[in-house]
Amino acid sequence: MHTLIFATNNQHKVLEIQSLVGNDFKIISLKEAHIDIDIPEPHDSLQENAAEKANTIFQLTQQNCFSEDTGLEIEALHGAPGVKSARFAGDGCDFQANIDKVLLNLGNSENRTAQFRTVICLIWRNAMETKQYFFEGICKGHITLEMHGVQGFGYDPIFIPDGSTKSFAQMTIEEKNKISHRQKAVTQLFEFLRSQ
């Protein structure tokens, strides 16, 4: 079994990805890898932030690792909160504050079209070389007028994916994993890894 360091301390994300990949790979968080650093996300794109995190961990460990950055992109807000999704309401604010700000900014707007986008950066070393790879997953949907459900994390209570009547926060992890942005990116990642 291959072990991969996932450059995150978000245990929700670790569990979500581990449930997607099954027993072929063991996914460990920064904490489990005994890495206690806060990696900045200073860039204006999900791809650059994902690369920053993965490269930082690879420099520290010289081990195969990956990171991801995910943004909620809302059409009526010109793509916001986007790369600033985790700190939309300001540094140190929780996701309830972020959700409140999204709903306030959207108001009664009829255009509630949105998408979640995940970009994964993998640093993979084989006998020949070390290379960086990117994988992307998108889930389209819309923003609700109010919160629904208590599962998941982040903006899940206000996002209903296309083709569903449930928000992500009303779904089981298995239901969410069938259609989520992260699942789409992770599927590409592990198809690549299995081909190595």
Order of alpha helices (4+ residues) and beta strands (2+ residues): beta-alpha-beta-alpha-beta-beta-alpha-beta-beta-beta-alpha-alpha
